[in-house]
Each structure stands twice: as C-alpha cells, then as structure tokens.
C-alpha cells in the first residue's frame, strides 16, 4: 500500500509541475501590488481551467502525502 501511495504521489507531483509550467506569466506578481495594473483581472477559458486543475492536483498531492505518512 505504501509503495502505491508513493507512486501515485510522484505521478501527481509531476502532473502538478507540468500544469504550473504550462501556465503563462501574468502581471499579477509582486510588482503589480505596487502600482501595476490588472490586479483584479478575471480568469477565463483555458487559464481558468489550468488554475482549477492546479488546485485540484495540489489538494490530491497533500491528501496522498498525509495518507502515506499515516500508513508508514
């Protein structure tokens, strides 16, 4: 069971890295806090989908990590 959880966590980690790398650079970084524009920009289309998938994968990774520690 522990090996399966580690393999699943590694696959999800790689998918999470891929999704984050696919997302483009936006101007909503730290520089926009100090006078940059588009602070309250809405996400649409593929950008919104990638944003949601990122949170889902991060949640799954965290859940699998907690379960793996519990089964150790």
Protein Blocks (a to p, Z undefined) as FASTA:
>chain_A
ZZmmmmmmmmmmmmmmmmmmmpccdfkbmklmnopahklcccehjlmmmmmmmmmmmmmm
mmmmmmmmmmZZ
